[in-house]
Amino acid sequence: MSKRRIILSSDVAAEKLHRMALEVAEQLSDESTELVVIGIEGAGKFGTKGAGRFIASKIEGYLRQYLSCSITLVSLHMDKHAPSVITLTEEINFDDKNVLLIDDVSNSGKTLLYALKPLMRFQPKRIQILVLVERMHKLFPIKPDYVGYSIATASGDYIHVEQENGNIHAVMDSAD
């Protein structure tokens, strides 16, 4: 039997997104270089759609309040379990741009590692990673720069971010 619990309510998730956006804005406050915000979309475990694009849109909205540089929002789509095909909603030259890569949940680092693939043809000025929830099961050498919530979980636990009425919350399903 599976046990389900909310680990981030909508209010707390919104506060964490705002806090992370402020951290990003603080890092980039003296920059005039264009910022490209990339939200990762893709099928997660059990075919659920990730909320990376939704989170990226929220972060981009906050950043527009605090930064004067140009901000472009794009989506990156991949199958998180077979990431051989990666597409962006818009072809962009990332040379000399700041890039903020956003995903909903970081687990092993595999999705984030593969999401860097389309950027490797270019010379970005900076690439940073933001995740709402970070699990502690790293298998790949990827560490997010901005984390909303870190949680140690059992390998059988599953965390997903759900969207409802313009809000998000994070849920953990545990096998008990």
N, C-alpha and C positions, 0 to 999 in steps of 0.2 A: 504494500500500500504506500502511496506517495503522500507526503505531508507538504502542504503549500503555505508559505508565509510571505508577507510583504516585508521586504528589507529596506525599501525606500518609499515613503509615501509620496504623493504628488507634490505636496508642499515642500518636503525636504529635498526632493529631486530638483525642484525649481530653484531652491536656495543654493544648492550645490552647483547647478549650471551657471547661475549668476556669479557665484564666487569664482568659479573657474574662468569665466569670461573676464572678470576683473583682473585675475592673475595674468591672463594672456595680454590684456590691454596694458597692464603695467610693464610687461616685458617689451612690448612693441610701441610704447608711448612716444619714443623719440624717432620712430621710423616713418619715412614717407614712402617706403617700398610697398608695392601692392601686396596684399594678403589674399591668398587663395585658401578657402575653407572647403575641405573635402569631407563629405559625409559618406560613410561606408554603408551600402545597402547589400543585402544578400541573404540567402537562405541559411538560417541557423539550424540548430538541432531540431529534429522533428518537423522541418520545413517552415519554421516560424520566420517571419521577416524581421530583420534587425531594425533597430530604431536609430541607427547612426545618422541617417539623413535628417530625421526629425530633430535630433539633438543638435546637429550642425546648423540647422535653420534657426533654432533658438539662440545658440551661441552667436551666430552671425548677427542676429537682431540686437543682442546686448552689445556686441563689439561696435556696431555702428553708432551707439550712443557715446562711446569713449574714444574711438580712434578717428583720425581725420584722413587716413590713407584709403585708397581704393580697396574695396573688398569684393571678391568674387566667390560665389557659392556654387559648387558643383557636387554631383553625386558620383560615387564609384560603385559599380556593381560587380559582384562575384558570388559564386557558390562557395561558401566558406569551407566546405568539406572537400571540394575539388576545384581549387582556385587557378585552373589553367587559363581561363578566359576572364580578362579583367577589362571592363569598359568604363569610360568616363562620359558623362552626359554632354560634355563640351571638350573639344580639343584645345588644349592650352599649352603655350610655351612657358614652362616653369623656370626658365633661366632668370636668375637674379630676383626671384620672388620669395616671399615668406610663405610657407605652406603649413597649414594646421590640419592634420589628419584626425578625423573623429570617428570613434566607434562606440557602441553602447556598452559592451562587456568585453574585457580583455581576459583571456584565460591562459592559453599556452603562448600567445604571441604570434601564432602562425598567420592569422588573418591580417594583422598589422604588418607583418613582414612582407606578405604577398601584395598588400595594398601599396607598398613602396615601389613595386615593380614599374608602373608607368612613369614614375618620377626619375628613374635611373638613366633615362636618355638625356636628361637635362642637368643643369647646374643650379639648383635652387640656392638662394642665399641662406635659408634656414628651413628645416623641417622639424615640426614639433607634433607631439601626439597627445590627444585628449580622450579620455574614456570616462564614462559615468561610473562604471563599476569595474574594479580590478580584482580578479581572483589571484590566488598565489600558486599557480601551477605552470610556471614558465618552462617552456621547452626550447624556445627560440630567444635570441639575444635582443629582445625588444622591451624597452621600459617606457611607459607613458610619462610625459612631462607634467601632465595635469590629470589628477584623479579625483573624482567626486567622492568615491567610497571604496575602501579596500576591505576585503573580507577573505578570511581563510575558510575554505570549504573542503568537504570531502570530495573525492574524485567523482562520486556518483551523484553529487548535487548538480542541479541545473539552474542557472540564473538567466532570466530574460527580462527585458524591459518592454513594458506594454504601453501603448498609446490609447488614450481615451479622452474625447472631448477637448483636444488641444493640450492635454496634460500627459505626463508620463509617470510611471512608477515602476519599481524593480521588484520582482518576485523571485523567490527561491523555492524550487521543488526539491525535496529531499526524499530519498528512499529510506523509509523507516520500517 
